[in-house]
Every structure is written in structure tokens, then in C-alpha cells.
Amino acid sequence: MKNKESIVRQQNARMMAAAAAALGVMLACLVALPPVEQVSANAREAASSAPLDQTKDSITIDYPQQGSIFPPGITPPTFIWRDSSAASKSWRIRLSFGGHAPAVEAVSHGERMKIGPIEPAAVSPTNEPPKLTPQQAESWAWEPTAAMWSVIQQRSKERTATITITGYDQTRHVTSKGESTFLTSKDPVGAPIFYRDVPLMPFEGQNGVIQPLSPSAGRLVHWRLRDITKPTSKVLIETVPTCLNCHSFSADGKTMGIDVDGPANNKGMYAIVPISKHMSIENKDVVRWNLDGQRSTTRVGFMSRVSPDGKYVISTFGPDPTFARSYYTMNFKDYRFLQVFFPTEGILEWYSRADGTRHPLPGADDPFYVQTGGVWSPDGKWIVFARAVAEPPVSPGQKKALAANDPNETQIKYDLYRVPFNDGKGGTPERIVGASENGMSNSFPKVSPDGKWIVFVECRNGEVMRPDSQLYIVPFEGGVARRLRANMSPMNSWHSFSPNGRWLVFSSKARSPYTQMYLTHIDKDGNDSPAIIVDNTTASNRAVNLPEFVNIPGDGIDEIKTPAVEGYGLMNNAMDLEKQGKYAEALEVWKKAVVLEPDDAEIQSDIAANLFLSGHVDEAVEHIRESVRLNPRVAQSHYYLGAFLLEQGHPDQSVPELQEALRLNPRYPSGEATLGEAYMMMGSDAEALEHLQRAIAQNPSQTISLVDAARILSSSRNAALRNGAEAVKLAAQANQLTNGTDPNVLDALGAAYAEAGQFQQALEAANQALKLVEASGNAAQAQLIRNRIGLYQAGEPFRE
């Protein structure tokens, strides 16, 4: 079974092909909801009669900030303030609106700001429960009732509301006072927000390798949908056996795209799914980015974005399928910023859903640069992206970064560019003035729905979720960039425009290391307002990241099922068993997986490999034929079919399959070697030698190719092909790789020496081969070698 070694090697490579772990992570609300009571007439009268001139201390209202703008219908916020007077025991809260609208009043009896509920499953030795800062611990909090807040919103719509908080001591004398203003916008948010909800639990695995999350904790990741007019978020996806990562939505609200980690942590998969009330990620929805190669490698699409009409996807692809050769990634035990992650090499490519093909985008495909973070303009005519001079992810001798923004990180500063899509033909990239050549790194652009503005992240190094990341806005054509007023510290990132363009959602760690979600209003001139927190998005010790508006009604999605992902869980179990050599047990798991997903070409391919390695070649052929039928674009499936047919003794049938594998993936040394073997079995030595030499050029350590080529060069009946010196060179190379312990290699070396006229060396090699074969008890092979020894003793070379 000559190809068994190759197939075992490729299956093992699949199991080892794990990419870097998930992207950044974030959290939820800190504020408490203290009891509130409407001020009674008597209390209001007593309070109003208190001598205001006795006020000595001040009240600072921290939330909402001066000039904040709330979206209509948002759930009641928690007002937060600090009082410099220790004598204050109660507070009158008065909201006035000017004109003839009556004020709204209430009294708070002193509730401190509190931490929200904790999720026990998200507690680990590598994180800490959230805690109040000293300033937060000194803060007081009040939340209006839903009915009261509804009145406040009606009276403050497009009209400034003044909130005045007055402190009183036990004798009802005024002790302090402060005020701030806000208003309610006429612009609705108009769409729900889809986001990922994760625990921050860095994990140190074998050999000290740190991961953002342990494999066993992957099921703690949730995906939620939030209508800001509702008090809680809806869980759409949870307890999946593998990871889902960056997502995007078409502007028309009809299509979702999301990264899917397949079996063996294969991050080279992307699901494209129609949006509906009841969604399901089926195997038919999953794209394998490495369309032209072996599945034992991982071709990662980074920050993929679905086009406005849902017809295309734009993404970054590195020059090498090996993940670590295109991305700088570093994980830390510090849960607050536990990962640094950005590409240093790569080009933009676009994927067509119509024909399932991927193409470089001219103008964003220069290998001298890294081009990443491509997003579509609302009309689909432009791609805005980040670009920098390409660098290796890690240089020789480079010190390991110990924390985010460590100077030992690979240094890269992106500039923003735009390039026409032009039906995939691209064009000349244009630098965006104001978001480039400013001494900073500019990344993660998002274009406003009216096409007028780009909001992007600016930081010192790398991109997106950095401690110093700030949001800036610049005209689409370029110009003067302005820092958003909504920025807080630390970290502002992962932003998304509402479909009407009037609201921006983003993430920040301003209140807690567990990232939370905020809104800011942006007017037609690009002016924004102070940040408004979206309360109650998750437990206080979990993080909110990747928030994105979806152009659907607030209740437009009720659930997202993941049957494709469940199948990948079974595949992981089966491959773990195969890794241990438990093929029979693995086969039983494969059978369950193929029943669950009969139309999954990958499962059909893997069960075929298991059957082949278990000696059930005929059954293996049936399953691999089905795999090829389901997805004819996978080179490795065609290779398997060719290898299996060859094992059955059908070299003429194997040749077309092996040729197709090489058409799909021209650099496929195993495919070249097996095609060479097929031609040898057919007696076509010239064709065989051509493919074997290609296999050796691509993989000089592939022993089978070295031996087969040496045999043709030494023993072919075609005298024009024989070359004793070259045969000796190849056979000696194979003998060195096997440390002189392989009788087949020694036998080939003996034939090579004989063709070169070196009969004494031929006899030595053949006698060594004979000893090894006799010790193994293979009488038939031993007799063949004795026959060749007789030829060498007579001074004659061996001929096939």
C-alpha cells in the first residue's frame, strides 16, 4: 500500500493545522438600578423651600455626559454622579425642558453604583471579577422607571433637557448641587445589534503556549441580538463545539457572513447564510477558502466582508497558507488585553458566490504591501482598506512581547486607501488624506451609509483593539480627520454604522476591563455626541465584542442553528481517535458524522481516508467518489480517489483524477509522486520520470519519489532514460533519509550502482537489503533480490 504513508501524513497534517485563536473580546454593564421614588408634593415643597444659598459643595454628573444624545426608545439609563459633600443624605433629581413642558422630579435616598451580576462559569484563575474604581465607588446612581423615562424622552426630543441634582442633609438643608444637559434625538436607531459575548479566560496549555480561551471553554461563547428598546438581549447561538469569529452583514439585511472554525481548528472556512427569523448554518453554506489546495493546509480569510448586495465577499489572504507566516499574533495572561493580532503580509481577494471562485483585486494585490480590512462603499463601487509595507510577522532574534503595545511587537503602521471594485477588475489605489501618513496606524475603516464619511481606528501600532485605539472621522474623499467626541479611555473600536447612518455602535473598556457596548449620534455633518452605554448586554464578567447593526426589524432573527458546526465536533472526535491509531473506533464516529451531514464533502473524504487506512479500499472508493461529486474543486479529494484506484490496480482510471488534483493545485508533491507511480504501472517511464522529478523538486525528502525515479533511471527498458550517475545520487539521498534501514531503498541503490558500472557497491547494497528482507521473513522479495545479486556478480545491470 504505497500511498498509505502519504495519506497518513496528510490526515495528521489536518489535525495539526490550527491557526491563531479568536479575535478581540468585550463585556457588559457595571451600573446598579437603585430604587427610585417620585417626589411627593410635601417633599417637593420642603425641598424647594430649602435655602439654596447654603450650597457649599458641588455635584459632578458623570453620566450622561454634558451634551449627550439618547436614541428614542432606549431603555432607561442609570444616572451617575459624585457629591463632594459628606453631609448629603438624599438627592432631589429635577429634569426641566424649557418652554411649557412641565419638569419631572424624583428623589433618591442614596444608592451607590454597583457591579452587575456575575456568571460563575466565566470565573477563572486567569481573570479577576470586575470591581469599581475608586471614583466609581464614590458614585451615586439613580434609574428612572420605564414610565418616567418615557415621559422624559418625549419632552426632551430635539429639546435640551437639564438635569439638576441637589443634595440635602438630614435636616433637609441643601448641601450640594450640580447639573448637566442632554437631549433625545428624533433619529431612531432603527436596527438591532448583533454581537459576540465572551468570557476573558486566557489559558496556558502545553509548553507554556497561551491561548485566549481554553478549548473546553469554547462553549461559553455566545452570539446575541440586541434591540436597544428592549431591556435584554436575545441569545441566538450558544454552546457550539467550535468557534465562530468575525461576522458581517449585507447592507440590504438579507445575508450574513461569519468565520467558522472547522475540524482540527481549521480557520479557513466562512459561512454565507440568508437572514431569516429561523436561520441555520448548513454545510452547503460553508465556503472553504483553500479552494485550490490540500485541506491539510489552512487558507485563512481575514476580516471578510459581505458586499452590500450579498453577491461577493472581500477578504485578506496571506501569501502562504501557513497562518504564522502572514500574521503577527501574541497572547498574554493579562485578561484585560489578552491578545495582539494583525496581518503583516497579504492581499485583498474577492469571492463570487455565483461561481464559487476567488480572485485577487488589482490595486490591492501588491505583494510589496500588506492590504487588509477591506470594506465596501454603500453602492458597492469602492473598497476602502488599510495598507502598509509588508513585513515578516517575526524577525530573527526578535524579543517576545510581554503585553499589548510592548515595543517588542512587530511594528507596523497602516494607511487607509480606496480602490474601485470595478466588477472585480480593480484599479489604481488612492491614498485617503487625513487617514494616512500621520505617524499613526490607521485601520478598520467603516463607510457611512450615505457614502460621505469614513470612521476608522487610529493607534500607535497594529490595529483595532489596542489600549490606545481612538475613533476618527474623515470625509470619504479624504481631508481633515477629526477625533470623535465619543472616545473614552482605554480602547475604542469594533464600530458599525446604523442603516440610517445616524448612530455608531462601538466597544470600549472605559468602565471595565470587560468590554462594553456604546452608541454615539452622528449628524449629517459628521459631528458626534458623548457615548451612551447600552445597558444589560451580558454578565459583568463577560465581554462584548464585534457589535454590528443588522438592517432588519428588532425581532428579525429568533435563532441561528449550527448543524454544520455540530458535524465538525464529531469530526474532531474521529480525528483524535485516528491520531491515536484507533481507526475502528474512529470509523464509528465517522459513520455518525456522515449520517448527520451526508452532503458534507469533507466528511465523505475523511471517512474514505479512514476506510482506506483500515484496508477497506472498495468502500473507501465509494465515499471518495461521493466527496468529489459534492465538491469537485478540492484537490485532495481527487488525489485520494486517484490513489485508491491505483491501490485497486486501475492506474488508467487513477491518472485523470491525479491530473485534476494537479490542475487544482499545481504544487502538490504527493500528487506528482502518485501520478508518476501510475505511469510506471502502465509502462510509461518517460511520463512517470517527469512527474517524479517534479515531486522531488517540490519535496526533496519524499523517499518514495526518490526511489521510483532512481529505479527508472537505472532499470528502464528505455535506454534514453537511463542515467546511472543520477540514479545513484537519488537512491543515496533516499538511503541517507532512511538511515540505511529500508530494504527497498537499498535494493534501488544496488540497481543504481550496477547501472553506473559500480558492481562492488551494487553487491554491498543488495546484500544489506537481502539481510533485512530475510530477517522480516518476506521470502518472495528475498528471492527477487538474490536474482539481482546474481546479475551484479556477472557484471550485468538489472532491467525491469
C-alpha positions in Angstrom: 0.0 0.0 0.0 2.5 2.5 -1.3 0.3 5.6 -0.8 -0.7 4.8 2.8 2.3 6.8 4.2 1.3 9.9 2.2 -2.4 9.7 3.2 -1.5 9.2 6.9 0.8 12.2 6.7 -1.9 14.4 5.1 -4.5 13.4 7.7 -2.1 14.1 10.5 -1.3 17.5 9.0 -5.0 18.3 9.0 -5.1 17.6 12.7 -2.2 19.9 13.4 -3.4 22.8 11.2 -4.5 25.1 13.9 -4.5 28.9 13.4 -4.4 31.7 15.9 -7.3 31.9 18.2 -10.2 34.2 18.2 -10.1 38.0 17.7 -10.6 40.6 20.5 -13.2 40.3 23.4 -15.5 42.6 25.5 -18.1 43.0 28.4 -21.2 44.4 29.9 -22.8 46.7 32.4 -21.5 47.9 35.7 -24.3 50.1 36.9 -26.9 49.2 39.5 -30.5 50.0 39.5 -31.2 51.8 42.8 -34.8 52.2 43.9 -36.4 55.5 42.9 -39.5 57.2 44.2 -41.5 60.1 42.7 -41.1 63.2 44.9 -44.3 63.7 46.9 -45.8 67.1 47.0 -44.8 67.7 50.6 -41.2 66.6 50.0 -41.0 68.7 46.8 -42.3 71.7 48.8 -39.8 71.2 51.6 -37.0 70.8 49.2 -37.9 73.9 47.2 -38.1 75.9 50.4 -34.6 75.0 51.5 -32.1 77.8 51.4 -30.1 77.4 48.2 -27.5 79.9 49.3 -26.3 77.4 51.8 -24.9 75.2 49.0 -21.2 74.8 49.6 -20.2 71.7 47.7 -20.7 70.6 44.2 -22.1 67.6 42.4 -20.4 66.2 39.3 -22.7 64.3 37.0 -20.6 61.7 35.2 -23.3 60.1 33.2 -24.8 61.1 31.0 -22.0 63.5 30.0 -22.8 67.1 29.1 -24.4 67.2 25.6 -25.3 63.5 25.4 -27.9 62.4 22.9 -30.1 59.4 23.5 -31.8 57.4 20.8 -35.6 57.4 21.1 -37.0 54.2 22.8 -33.7 53.2 24.5 -34.3 51.6 27.9 -33.9 53.8 31.0 -30.3 54.8 31.7 -28.7 54.9 35.1 -27.7 58.5 36.0 -24.4 58.6 37.9 -22.9 61.4 40.0 -20.4 62.2 42.7 -21.1 64.5 45.6 -18.3 66.4 47.3 -20.4 66.9 50.4 -20.2 64.2 53.0 -23.3 65.6 54.6 -25.6 64.7 51.7 -28.1 62.0 52.6 -30.7 62.3 49.8 -30.9 64.0 46.4 -33.6 65.7 44.5 -33.4 65.0 40.8 -35.2 67.5 38.6 -35.4 67.3 34.8 -36.6 70.5 33.1 -37.2 71.0 29.4 -37.8 74.7 28.8 -40.8 76.1 27.2 -44.1 74.9 28.6 -43.2 71.3 29.2 -43.5 70.5 33.0 -40.5 69.3 34.8 -40.1 65.7 36.1 -38.9 65.2 39.6 -37.8 62.4 41.8 -35.9 61.7 45.0 -33.0 59.2 45.5 -32.1 58.1 49.1 -28.6 57.2 48.3 -27.8 54.1 46.2 -24.2 53.5 45.3 -23.0 52.4 41.9 -22.8 48.7 41.9 -21.3 45.8 39.9 -23.9 43.8 37.8 -24.5 40.1 38.1 -21.5 37.7 37.8 -21.6 34.5 35.7 -19.8 31.7 37.7 -18.8 29.8 34.7 -16.7 32.8 33.4 -14.6 33.0 36.6 -11.1 31.5 36.3 -7.7 31.8 37.9 -6.5 33.9 35.0 -9.1 36.7 35.4 -10.5 38.8 38.2 -14.1 39.7 39.0 -14.9 43.3 37.9 -14.6 45.9 40.6 -15.4 49.5 41.0 -12.6 52.1 40.5 -12.2 54.5 43.5 -14.1 57.1 41.6 -16.9 54.7 40.8 -17.1 53.5 44.4 -17.7 57.2 45.4 -20.5 57.5 42.9 -24.3 57.6 43.4 -26.8 56.1 41.0 -30.4 56.5 40.0 -32.5 55.0 37.3 -36.0 56.4 36.3 -38.9 54.0 36.0 -39.8 52.9 32.4 -42.9 55.2 32.6 -40.9 58.1 33.9 -38.2 57.7 31.2 -40.8 57.5 28.5 -42.1 61.0 29.6 -38.5 62.3 29.8 -37.8 61.1 26.3 -41.0 62.7 24.9 -40.3 66.0 26.5 -36.6 66.0 25.6 -37.0 65.1 21.9 -34.9 67.6 19.9 -35.0 69.8 23.0 -32.3 70.2 25.6 -33.2 68.7 28.9 -31.4 70.0 32.0 -30.9 67.5 34.9 -30.3 69.3 38.2 -29.3 67.1 41.2 -29.5 68.8 44.6 -28.1 67.2 47.8 -29.7 67.5 51.2 -28.6 66.7 54.7 -30.7 65.0 57.3 -32.3 68.4 58.3 -33.3 69.0 54.6 -30.8 71.8 54.1 -29.1 72.0 50.7 -25.6 70.6 50.8 -24.6 70.4 47.2 -25.8 70.9 43.6 -24.8 70.1 40.0 -26.4 70.0 36.6 -25.9 68.7 33.1 -27.8 68.6 29.8 -28.8 66.0 27.3 -31.5 65.5 24.7 -33.3 62.8 22.8 -32.8 62.5 19.1 -35.6 62.4 16.6 -33.4 59.8 14.7 -34.3 56.2 15.7 -31.5 53.6 15.8 -33.8 51.6 13.6 -32.0 48.2 13.7 -30.8 45.6 16.2 -27.1 45.0 17.0 -25.6 41.5 16.5 -22.5 40.9 18.8 -20.3 38.2 20.3 -20.4 37.7 24.1 -17.3 36.0 25.5 -15.5 35.2 28.8 -12.0 36.6 29.3 -10.2 33.5 30.4 -6.6 33.2 29.0 -5.3 29.6 29.1 -1.8 28.3 29.3 -1.5 25.0 27.5 1.3 22.6 26.8 4.8 24.0 26.6 3.6 27.3 28.1 1.6 28.2 25.0 -1.0 30.8 25.9 -4.4 30.8 24.2 -7.2 33.5 24.6 -9.6 30.7 25.7 -9.1 27.1 26.6 -10.7 24.6 24.2 -13.0 23.4 26.9 -14.4 26.9 27.4 -15.3 27.4 23.8 -18.9 26.6 24.5 -19.2 29.6 26.8 -19.1 31.9 23.8 -22.5 33.3 22.8 -23.8 35.4 19.9 -26.6 37.8 20.8 -29.0 40.2 19.1 -30.0 43.4 20.9 -32.9 45.7 20.2 -32.0 48.8 22.2 -35.7 49.4 23.0 -35.8 46.0 24.9 -34.3 45.5 28.4 -32.3 42.4 27.5 -30.5 40.8 24.5 -31.6 37.6 22.8 -29.1 34.7 22.6 -29.0 33.4 19.0 -26.0 31.0 19.2 -24.5 29.2 22.2 -22.7 26.0 23.3 -21.2 25.3 19.9 -18.3 22.8 19.8 -16.1 25.0 17.7 -15.5 28.7 17.3 -17.3 31.3 15.2 -15.5 34.6 14.8 -15.7 37.8 12.7 -19.1 38.4 11.1 -20.6 40.8 8.6 -23.9 41.6 7.1 -25.0 42.8 3.7 -26.4 46.4 3.7 -29.8 45.1 2.4 -30.1 42.9 5.5 -30.5 39.7 3.5 -27.2 38.0 4.0 -24.9 37.1 6.9 -21.2 36.0 6.6 -19.3 34.6 9.6 -16.0 32.9 10.1 -16.3 29.2 11.1 -13.6 27.1 12.7 -13.9 23.7 11.2 -12.4 20.4 12.4 -8.9 20.4 13.7 -9.3 24.1 14.4 -9.3 24.8 10.7 -9.9 28.6 10.5 -10.1 28.5 6.7 -13.9 28.4 6.5 -16.6 31.0 6.0 -20.4 30.6 6.2 -22.6 32.7 4.0 -26.2 32.4 5.1 -29.6 34.0 4.1 -31.1 36.0 7.0 -34.5 34.9 8.3 -36.3 34.5 11.6 -35.1 31.0 11.9 -31.6 30.7 10.5 -29.4 27.6 10.1 -25.7 27.3 9.2 -25.7 24.2 7.0 -22.8 22.6 5.3 -23.9 23.9 2.0 -23.5 27.4 3.3 -19.8 26.9 4.2 -17.0 28.1 1.9 -13.6 26.5 2.2 -11.1 29.3 1.4 -8.4 27.0 0.2 -10.4 26.0 -2.9 -7.3 25.2 -4.8 -5.2 23.3 -2.3 -5.0 20.5 0.2 -7.2 20.6 3.2 -4.2 19.8 5.4 -3.3 23.5 5.0 -5.3 26.4 6.2 -6.0 29.3 3.9 -7.4 32.0 6.3 -9.7 34.8 5.1 -9.2 37.7 7.5 -11.8 40.3 8.3 -14.1 39.1 5.5 -16.9 41.5 4.5 -20.1 40.7 2.5 -20.9 43.1 -0.3 -23.9 45.5 0.1 -26.0 43.2 -2.3 -24.7 40.0 -0.8 -23.1 38.8 -4.1 -19.5 39.0 -3.1 -17.1 38.7 -0.2 -13.9 40.7 0.1 -11.1 39.4 2.4 -7.4 39.3 3.1 -5.3 36.3 2.2 -1.7 35.8 3.1 0.9 34.6 0.5 1.4 31.3 2.4 -1.4 29.0 3.8 0.7 28.7 7.0 -1.0 31.1 9.3 2.0 32.1 11.3 3.8 33.3 8.2 1.4 36.1 7.5 0.1 37.3 10.9 1.7 38.6 14.0 -0.2 37.2 16.9 0.7 37.2 20.6 -1.4 36.0 23.5 -1.0 37.2 27.1 -2.1 36.0 30.5 -3.4 39.6 31.2 -7.1 39.2 30.6 -7.6 42.9 30.2 -5.8 42.9 26.8 -5.0 39.3 26.2 -4.2 39.3 22.5 -2.3 41.2 19.8 -3.3 40.2 16.3 -2.7 41.8 12.9 -1.6 40.7 9.4 1.9 41.8 8.2 1.6 40.2 4.7 -1.4 39.6 2.4 -3.5 40.9 -0.4 -7.2 41.5 -0.9 -9.2 38.9 -2.9 -12.9 38.8 -3.7 -15.1 35.8 -3.7 -18.0 35.4 -6.1 -21.0 33.5 -4.6 -22.3 32.8 -8.1 -19.5 30.7 -9.3 -17.6 29.9 -6.1 -14.3 31.4 -7.2 -11.8 33.7 -5.5 -9.7 36.4 -7.3 -7.1 38.9 -6.4 -8.3 42.5 -6.6 -6.0 44.6 -8.8 -4.8 47.7 -7.0 -5.0 45.8 -3.6 -2.9 42.8 -4.6 0.7 44.2 -4.5 2.9 41.7 -2.6 5.2 44.5 -1.5 2.4 45.7 0.8 0.1 44.1 3.3 -3.5 45.0 2.3 -6.2 44.3 4.9 -9.5 45.2 6.4 -11.3 45.8 3.1 -14.9 47.2 3.4 -17.4 48.2 0.7 -18.8 51.6 0.0 -22.6 51.6 0.2 -23.0 51.5 -3.6 -20.5 48.6 -3.9 -18.3 50.6 -6.2 -15.3 51.1 -3.9 -13.2 49.1 -1.5 -11.6 51.0 1.4 -8.8 49.2 3.1 -5.6 49.5 5.2 -2.2 49.2 3.7 1.4 49.1 4.9 4.8 47.9 3.7 4.8 44.1 4.1 7.0 42.7 6.9 7.7 39.2 8.2 5.4 38.6 11.2 8.5 38.0 13.4 12.1 38.8 12.6 15.1 36.6 13.5 16.2 37.3 17.1 13.1 39.4 17.8 12.2 39.5 21.5 8.8 38.3 22.7 6.2 41.0 23.6 5.0 40.6 27.1 1.9 42.9 26.9 -0.1 44.9 24.4 1.8 47.8 23.0 5.1 46.3 24.1 7.9 47.9 21.9 9.0 44.4 21.1 5.8 43.9 19.0 6.4 43.8 15.2 6.0 47.5 14.3 3.5 48.3 11.5 1.6 51.4 10.7 -1.3 51.1 8.3 -2.6 53.9 6.0 -6.1 53.9 4.5 -6.6 53.7 0.8 -9.5 53.1 -1.5 -9.7 51.3 -4.9 -12.6 50.9 -7.3 -14.1 47.4 -7.3 -15.0 47.7 -11.0 -16.7 44.3 -11.2 -13.6 42.7 -9.7 -11.2 44.3 -12.2 -10.0 46.8 -9.6 -8.0 49.9 -10.4 -5.4 52.3 -9.0 -5.3 52.7 -5.2 -5.9 56.2 -3.9 -4.5 57.3 -0.5 -7.1 58.8 1.8 -5.7 62.1 3.1 -6.3 62.5 6.8 -6.2 58.8 7.4 -2.6 58.1 6.2 1.0 59.3 6.6 0.1 60.8 10.0 2.7 58.9 12.1 0.0 56.6 13.4 -1.5 53.3 12.4 -4.9 53.8 10.7 -7.2 50.8 10.3 -10.7 49.2 10.5 -12.5 51.7 8.2 -16.3 51.8 8.0 -18.1 53.9 5.4 -21.3 55.8 6.4 -24.5 54.6 4.6 -24.7 58.0 2.7 -21.1 57.4 1.5 -19.9 60.8 2.9 -17.7 59.7 5.8 -15.2 57.1 6.9 -14.8 56.3 10.6 -11.6 54.5 11.4 -9.3 53.4 14.3 -6.1 55.3 15.0 -3.4 53.9 17.3 0.4 53.7 17.6 0.9 50.2 16.2 -1.1 47.4 14.7 -4.9 47.7 14.5 -8.3 47.6 16.1 -8.4 46.5 19.7 -5.4 48.4 21.2 -5.3 50.1 24.6 -4.7 53.4 22.8 -7.2 53.0 19.9 -9.2 56.1 19.2 -12.0 56.7 16.7 -11.6 59.3 14.0 -13.9 60.5 11.2 -12.7 61.8 7.8 -14.5 62.6 4.5 -14.7 59.7 2.1 -12.7 61.6 -0.5 -10.1 62.5 2.2 -9.5 65.7 4.1 -9.1 66.7 7.7 -9.7 63.9 10.2 -11.5 64.7 13.5 -11.3 62.7 16.7 -14.7 61.6 17.8 -16.1 63.3 20.9 -17.4 59.8 22.0 -13.9 58.4 22.6 -13.1 57.3 26.1 -10.2 55.5 27.7 -9.0 52.8 27.2 -9.8 51.4 23.8 -12.5 52.4 21.3 -13.0 50.1 18.4 -15.2 47.5 16.6 -17.5 50.2 15.3 -20.5 49.9 13.0 -23.0 52.4 11.4 -26.7 52.0 11.8 -28.5 51.6 8.5 -29.8 55.2 8.6 -26.3 56.4 9.3 -27.2 58.5 12.3 -25.8 56.1 15.0 -22.5 54.4 15.5 -22.1 51.5 17.9 -18.6 50.7 19.2 -16.8 48.9 22.0 -14.7 50.3 24.9 -13.2 49.4 28.2 -13.9 52.8 29.7 -15.9 51.4 32.6 -14.4 47.9 33.0 -11.7 45.7 31.6 -14.7 43.6 30.4 -15.5 45.4 27.2 -18.9 47.1 26.9 -21.0 48.5 24.1 -21.7 52.2 23.4 -23.7 54.4 21.0 -22.9 57.8 19.7 -25.1 60.0 17.4 -23.5 61.3 14.2 -25.3 64.1 12.3 -25.1 64.9 8.6 -22.0 67.0 9.1 -20.1 64.2 10.8 -20.4 65.7 14.3 -20.9 63.1 17.1 -22.1 63.2 20.7 -20.7 61.7 24.0 -21.0 58.0 24.4 -24.2 56.3 25.6 -23.9 52.9 27.1 -26.1 50.0 26.0 -27.0 48.5 29.4 -27.5 44.9 30.4 -25.8 43.3 27.3 -24.3 40.4 29.3 -22.9 39.4 32.8 -20.5 41.9 34.3 -17.6 39.4 34.0 -18.1 38.7 30.3 -17.1 40.9 27.4 -19.0 42.3 24.4 -17.1 42.5 21.1 -17.8 42.8 17.3 -21.1 44.7 17.6 -22.7 45.3 14.2 -26.0 46.7 13.1 -28.2 44.4 11.0 -30.7 46.0 8.7 -33.7 44.1 9.9 -36.5 44.7 12.4 -35.6 44.3 16.1 -37.1 40.9 16.2 -35.9 39.9 12.7 -33.9 36.8 13.9 -35.1 34.4 16.6 -32.5 31.7 16.4 -29.4 30.6 14.4 -28.9 26.8 14.4 -25.5 25.4 13.6 -25.8 21.8 12.3 -22.6 22.2 10.2 -20.7 23.1 13.3 -22.1 20.1 15.2 -20.8 17.8 12.4 -17.3 19.4 12.9 -17.4 18.4 16.6 -17.8 14.7 15.6 -15.0 15.1 13.0 -12.7 16.4 15.7 -13.5 13.3 17.9 -12.9 11.0 14.9 -9.6 12.6 14.1 -8.4 12.5 17.7 -9.1 8.7 17.6 -7.2 8.3 14.3 -4.3 10.2 15.8 -4.1 7.5 18.5 -4.3 4.8 15.8 -7.8 3.8 16.8 -9.1 3.5 13.3 -12.0 1.2 14.1 -13.3 3.5 16.9 -12.8 6.5 14.6 -14.8 4.8 11.9 -17.8 4.5 14.1 -17.7 8.2 14.8 -17.3 9.0 11.1 -20.4 7.0 10.4 -22.4 9.1 12.8 -21.0 12.3 11.2 -21.8 11.2 7.7 -25.4 10.4 8.8 -25.7 13.9 10.3 -24.2 15.6 7.2 -24.5 13.2 4.2 -23.9 16.2 1.8 -20.6 17.2 3.5 -17.8 16.6 1.0 -15.2 16.9 3.7 -16.8 14.2 5.9 -17.1 11.9 2.9 -13.5 12.4 2.2 -12.4 11.7 5.7 -14.4 8.6 6.2 -12.9 7.4 2.9 -9.4 8.0 4.2 -10.3 6.1 7.4 -11.6 3.1 5.3 -8.5 3.1 3.1 -6.1 3.2 6.1 -8.2 0.3 7.6 -7.8 -1.8 4.5 -11.4 -1.3 3.2 -10.3 0.1 -0.2 -13.5 -0.7 -2.1 -15.7 1.2 0.4 -13.2 4.0 0.5 -13.6 4.5 -3.2 -17.4 4.7 -2.9 -17.1 7.5 -0.3 -14.4 9.5 -2.1 -16.4 9.4 -5.3 -19.3 11.0 -3.4 -16.9 13.6 -2.0 -15.7 14.5 -5.4 -19.3 14.7 -6.7 -20.3 17.0 -3.8 -17.3 19.3 -4.2 -15.2 18.8 -7.4 -12.9 21.7 -6.6 -10.9 20.1 -3.8 -7.5 18.8 -5.0 -7.0 16.4 -2.1 -10.3 14.6 -2.8 -9.2 14.0 -6.4 -5.8 12.8 -5.1 -7.4 10.4 -2.7 -9.6 8.9 -5.5 -6.6 8.5 -7.8 -4.5 6.9 -5.0 -7.4 4.5 -4.1 -7.9 3.5 -7.7 -4.2 2.8 -8.0 -4.3 0.6 -5.0 -7.2 -1.4 -6.7 -4.9 -1.9 -9.7 -6.5 0.6 -12.0 -3.7 3.0 -13.0 -5.5 4.0 -16.2 -8.5 5.2 -14.1 -6.3 6.9 -11.5 -4.4 9.1 -14.0 -7.3 11.5 -14.8 -8.1 12.0 -11.1 -4.4 12.7 -10.2 -4.2 15.1 -13.2 -7.2 17.0 -11.9 -5.7 17.2 -8.5 -2.6 18.8 -10.0 -4.7 21.2 -12.1 -6.4 22.4 -9.0 -3.1 22.6 -7.0 0.0 22.7 -9.2 2.3 22.4 -6.2 1.2 19.1 -4.9 4.3 16.8 -4.4 2.2 13.8 -3.3 0.0 14.2 -6.4 3.1 14.3 -8.6 4.6 11.2 -6.9 1.4 9.1 -7.2 0.9 10.1 -10.8 4.4 9.1 -11.5 3.7 5.7 -9.9 0.6 5.3 -12.0 2.5 5.9 -15.2 5.2 3.4 -14.0 2.5 0.7 -13.6 1.3 1.5 -17.1 4.9 1.2 -18.5 5.1 4.9 -19.4 8.5 5.5 -17.9 9.1 8.9 -19.6 5.9 10.4 -18.2 6.5 8.8 -14.9 10.0 10.2 -14.6 8.8 13.7 -15.5 6.2 13.7 -12.6 8.6 12.1 -10.1 11.2 14.7 -10.8 8.6 17.4 -10.2 7.7 15.8 -6.9 11.4 15.7 -5.8 11.9 19.4 -6.8 8.9 20.3 -4.6 9.7 17.9 -1.7 13.3 16.6 -1.8 12.7 14.5 1.3 9.9 12.4 -0.2 11.6 8.9 -0.2 9.1 7.2 -2.4 9.7 9.6 -5.3 13.5 9.3 -4.9 13.3 5.5 -5.1 10.9 5.4 -8.0 12.9 7.9 -10.0 16.1 6.0 -9.3 14.6 2.8 -10.5 13.6 4.3 -13.8 17.0 5.9 -14.3 18.7 2.6 -13.5 16.5 -0.1 -14.9 14.1 1.3 -17.5 13.9 -0.6 -20.8 14.1 2.8 -22.5 17.8 3.3 -22.9 17.4 7.0 -23.5 16.1 7.4 -19.9 18.8 5.5 -18.1 21.4 7.6 -16.2 23.4 5.6 -13.7 25.1 8.6 -12.0 21.8 10.4 -11.4 20.2 7.2 -10.2 23.0 6.7 -7.6 22.6 10.3 -6.5 18.8 9.9 -5.9 19.0 6.5 -4.3 21.8 7.5 -2.0 19.8 10.6 -0.9 16.9 8.2 -0.1 19.2 5.9 1.8 20.5 8.8 3.9 17.0 9.8 4.8 16.2 6.3 5.9 19.5 5.8 7.7 20.3 2.6 5.7 17.4 0.7 7.3 14.9 0.4 4.4 15.5 -2.7 2.2 13.5 -1.2 -0.8 15.8 1.8 -0.8 18.9 -0.4 -0.5 17.7 -2.5 -3.4 17.2 0.6 -5.6 20.6 1.8 -4.6 22.1 -1.6 -5.7 20.4 -1.3 -9.1 21.7 2.3 -9.5 25.3 1.3 -8.7 25.0 -1.5 -11.2 23.8 0.8 -14.0 26.7 3.1 -13.1 29.1 0.2 -13.5 30.0 0.1 -9.8 29.2 -3.6 -9.2 31.1 -4.0 -6.0 29.0 -1.2 -4.4 25.9 -2.7 -6.0 26.6 -6.1 -4.3 27.2 -4.4 -0.9 23.9 -2.5 -1.1 22.0 -5.6 -2.4 23.4 -7.8 0.3 22.4 -5.3 3.0 18.9 -5.3 1.5 18.8 -9.1 1.5 19.7 -9.4 5.2 16.9 -7.0 6.2 14.3 -8.8 4.0 15.3 -12.2 5.2 15.0 -11.0 8.8 11.5 -9.9 8.1 10.5 -13.2 6.6 9.5 -11.9 3.1 10.7 -14.9 1.1 9.3 -13.6 -2.3 11.1 -10.3 -2.0 14.3 -12.1 -0.8 14.3 -14.2 -4.0 14.0 -11.2 -6.2 17.0 -9.6 -4.6 19.0 -12.8 -4.9 18.2 -12.8 -8.6 19.6 -9.3 -8.9 22.7 -10.2 -6.9 23.4 -12.9 -9.5 23.2 -10.3 -12.2 25.6 -8.0 -10.4 28.1 -10.8 -9.8 28.0 -11.5 -13.5 28.7 -7.8 -14.2 25.2 -7.1 -15.6 22.8 -4.3 -14.5 19.1 -5.1 -13.8 16.3 -4.3 -16.2 12.6 -4.1 -15.5 
